Amino acid sequence: MNWHEDLTGSVRDASIRTKLSGALVFVLLLIAAVSTLGVVQVISVNKVTTEIREVRLPQVELLEKLRRLALQHNLVVMRRLQVIDYRNLAEIDANLKQTRLELQDASASFKTTISSPDEERLFAIFSHAWDIYLASLNQVNDAIESGELEEATEFANGTTRLQYQAAVKELENLIAYAKAQSEDAAARASSAVSRAVGQSLLVLVVASLAALATIFWVQRNVSGPLQSIAHAMRRLTVGDHTTPIPEPTPRRDEIGVLVLALAGYRDALIHSREFAHNAEREWERLRAAVANMPVGLSMFDASDRLIICNRIFCDMYGLEPEDTLRGRTCREIFGDAARHADIYTPIADVLSEVRSDHGAATHLVYETGDNRILALGIQSIAGGGWIAIHEDITARRRVEEKIRHMARHDALTDLGNRLLFRDSLEGALTELADEKNVAVLCIDLDRFKNVNDTLGHPVGDALLQAVAKRLRSCISQNDIAARFGGDEFAIIQLGPVHQPEAASDLARRIVRIVGEPYEIEGQQLIIGASVGIAIAPLDGSNADTLLKNADMALYTAKADGRGVYRFFHDEMSLRSQTRRLLELELRRALVSQELCLHYQPMFSMENREIIGFEALLRWNHPTRGLVPPNDFIWLAEEVGLIVPIGQWVMEQACRDAASWPGYITIAVNVSPVQFRDRTFADQVVSALAASGLEADRLEIEITERVLIADTSTTLAILQRLHEIGARIAMDDFGTGYSSLGYLRQFRFDRIKIDRSFVADLGEDDRESLAIVRAVAGLSSSLNIATTAEGVESEQQFERLRAEGCDTVQGFLLGKPVPAEDVTRMFEEGTAISAA
């Protein structure tokens, strides 16, 4: 007999209590063993669910937030590139800055959740790719701030877009890894729960069999609780998370542990359900984001079946809802190529290229059959699918074309502008052959400013457009015409032609045709044209030299009487350099206080006593000595220096005159250029206030040229000067064409008879005497004082007194002297000598 037979006999001979006790002990031992295993599994499930709840779910949420912010960031960037109204840039830049800050916060939050080297490596790769994208975006912003909009757009749609897609790809890899980890944790939790459920069922079966032997005790203490636990487990397994579970009891046996494990399992399932709900909500958010994108989007799987698309994509190609059902292939969607502007053909051509290279991307711009321009960006995605961004850039391209045209053409005349002219000239000079010539003609309109000032800018603009039309009719198809601004035009005459004959013919034609009368807004206008010509390579081999030489030739044409053309000659360059040197010296003279005033006395005809002085400008040149105003005033007017010089003269004359006796007046000549400044009257008031000179002692002398420039504005300034008490004199009276007409428009205080009429009085010139007599009689009848200039003989003096002139100036009675001599004369009581 062996040990097995001995054990069987012992069991068979044992009492029922012993057997029940043995069975109970067996059941208890079995339950204890399985429960221990269940506790381990519960702990494992709890560990995995804790990992899902506290690590994996936050990681996925942060990564989804990063993906959303990255997409939002790119959308704001694209919006910033498309905006035209620059007043919206501040709002867009603020949104861009806020999005960057949120990206940085989300990245920092995710970094704190990293728990493995693989996560750290993938996050580092994404961060590096995103930094590259931001650096590229900074280059785009730099190009925009430099005004290089076309280059910025091209770079953004090319390199920057690729770098953004690369960064998003790395983010997708990181998201995929995090989701894989979450799925792995969920799988482990499911496996642990399955094992726990199996063991629990085994315990239930064993406990149920043991309960048959233990009857009431097993039923009450084991079977009942296990049935409740099994029921709750089944309900939880089918998804009923609201089913009640046995209340935890103070007992610490296996039943109590199972109850606690069941509660943990229920909590894990609830968290899993919440995770699924959150994932669904994120998917809805993604669908909402895709639906509200400003561009069309479509996503297809590896079989070219549609996953998702937005409304703009459908509207762009006129797709019906049934055309974009999920699961339809690209070919099925675009099966009717004619209806969809043959869109499928270009897509099919590039899809093979994208599929052959995992992670590849391509960008395509094409024109559809209905004359739209579409931009298509295709990027392969994980799993063999692809995503496409569709954008209708027709309007933007049209605007870009218009901007490019406007950047190189004059807005008023649609002729080329200086940029187009220079580029064309440089290109022509680059291709210049030995047997060919290039002629540059600079054109300036004569008397155009008078039209613009008297009839207004609208008439002037219409006249410029008419001139541009005539210039187009003068040139050949190969020639290029441009407007530099104002009334400045230029022409490039290209070969093959014979020079300089062809340039001469063209210049004569321009002078003749431009000089013909114009009919603008019911008024007949007559202007002229002056032309300067330079020919390459004779007069220069680069654009700057040719333009400069043609401009010098134009200056010579205007100096020779206008309405003519002149070719460039070497002596013009010397004359231009001399003029430039004089301009530099004059600018230095104003700063270095080389300018000074001399004063010529005005005498009463009645007793030959001094009643006032006229301020005369002199230039005390370091090497040339005193330079008279006729040698430099013309240049000061041309370059605009007459304004600061005239202001200094006014202030200095008032300061000097303020120290003279109160009955002595001071006369100051004013240039027409000064009257173009509407603040001239304020300058006079300021000079009087600073010096303390009484306004009625100041006499402002103007010529007819002042009134010709802009009669209404000039008369308004003169009227204000009268109101403050200053006196107004018309200088060089009788030398213009409409002096009498101006006497009707404004009441002058004095008329100065030009020295050209006074000089001939000594030779018994009857015409000059008649003019002097007429002016004196007219002034007397109008109660206007008269002054005769240039009196150099007693005979002239007596003639003028006999005709009724009030005052005289001239070397007979006194020459111009410095201010200190005038002051000394009043202090010593001496007279100014004519010597």
Disulfide bonds with the S-S distance in Angstrom:
none
